[in-house]
């Protein structure tokens, strides 16, 4: 996801939109991207008030995950547009609060609820593909290894299938 270009050019990564069903790893993917970019990640669940968001961008540089982006109010969605395009938020008096080094990652289970101008400004939009049974088995084995369990192939596959393509469900079987 263009991480290498941003690193080579010493610039923030373009803003992203991560979509997919609950529990498939949107937040985990944001964490991986932040780690690849060697940037801190701040996670905020929408909706968040404009004052709080302004305070955050004034004091934070790195990657900002706006989780449950579809829950943003229309006013919040509109307020995000200049942040994504020009790097600032305007308060209710029209005063601009400039963001520093910032990549915004929007995450949503309901992309159809987002306003089109917001989607347009979240330039990178990797397509969500459901996990295969074999991929879920690998995820289960990895979760087990992190927890100190050695899960055999057949058990990992059974847990992966039972989790119906959702890593969050698989974690409940493993941990």
N, C-alpha and C positions, 0 to 999 in steps of 0.2 A: 504494500500500500504506500508507495512513494516515500517510504521512510528514508531510504538511502539518499534520494535526491535532496530531501530536506536537510539531512545530516551533512552531506557534502557542501551544500549551499549555505549552511549555517543559518537556517531560517526555521520558523515553526512549520509543522506539518499543516497542510490544508485541513480545513474543518471537515468533520466526518458525520455521517448518519448511519447508525447501526440499527437494523430492523430485524425482527424475528419474534417467535413466540416466547412466552415467559420461560425462563430457566435454561435457555440454550447457550448462554455464555456471553451476552453482550457486554456486561460489566467486566467479565474476565478478559475478553478480547481488548477492551479499553486498557486494562491493566497491562496486558502484554505489549500493546502499542506504546504506552507510556514508558515501559521498561526498555523497549527497543530504542526509543528516542532519548533515553536517559533523562526523562522529565518527571517531575512530581505529578501526581494525579489527584485532583480534588473531585469528589463525587457529591453532586447536589441532586436531590429528588424534587422534581417540579410538582406543583408550582412553588415558586420562590418570589418573594416581594422584590420590587425594583431596587429599593434601598439596600436590601441584603446583597443583591447581586452586584450593585455598584461597589459596596464595601469590599466584597470578595475580589472583584477584578482589580481594584486599586492595590490590594495587598498580595496578590498571587500571580506567579508566572509559571507556566507549564501547560498541562492539559486539564481541561475542565469538562467533566462528564455531566451532562444534563440528562439524568435518567428520568424515564417516564415523560419524555418531552411532549407527548400528546396531551398531557394534563395541564400544560401551560395555558393560562388564560389568553384570549385574543390580544389583550393589551401587552402581556408579557411576550407573546410571540412577535408582535410588532416592534417592541423595544429591543429584541435581539437582533433585528435586521442590521442596524448600523454597527453593532458589535462585530457581526460576522463579516460585513463588507468593508468597514472603515476602521474598526478597532476601537470603538468607543460606545459608551452607553450615555444617553441623555436623561437627566433626572426630570422631575415634573416641572422644574423652572427652566428647562432647556439647557442647563449647564452640562458640559460634556465631561465624562470621566473616562480618560484614556486607559485602555488595557495595555499592559506590557506584552511580553512574549507570551502568546496564548494560542492554543488550539482548542476549539470547542468540539466536543464529541456529543452528538445527540443520540440517545438510545430510546427506542419506542417499540411497543408491540402493536401499535395502531398508526402506521404512517399515513393512512388515509385521512386522519384527523388533523394533520399538520397543514398549515397554510402554505401554498405553493411558493411564495417568495422565500420562506424559511428553508424549504427543501432545496431550492435553487442555490442558496448560499452555503449549504452543507455539501461542498463540492465532491468529496469522496463518499461514494455510496456502495460499498461492497455488497454484492448480492448474497442473500441468505440461502443456503442449501441445507436441507435436512440431513442429519447425520445418518450414515448407513449403520447397519448392525455391527460390522467390523470396526468402524470408527468408534462406535459406542463401547465396544469391547476394549479398545485401546484406552479410551477415557477411563473406564472402570479400573483397568489394570494400573493406570497412572495414579488414580485416586487411592487405590489400595497401597501402592508403593509409598506414596507420601504419608499414609497413615501407618506404615510399618507392616502391612499385610502383603503376603505373596498370594495373589489370586490366580488360579490356573485358568487356562484359555477357555475351557467349557463353562466355568462359572462366570467368567467375565462376559462371555457372549450371552449367557442366560440373563445376567443382570442388565446388560446393555439392551437386550430385547425387551425385558420387563419394564425398563425405563422409558420405552416408547420414544426414543430419540431426544430425550431431555436430560442433560447432565445433572441438573438439580435433583431430579428424581433418582438418578443413579447414585448420587452421593448418599441418599437416605439408605440405600441398600448396603453401601460400603462402610459407612461410618456409624 
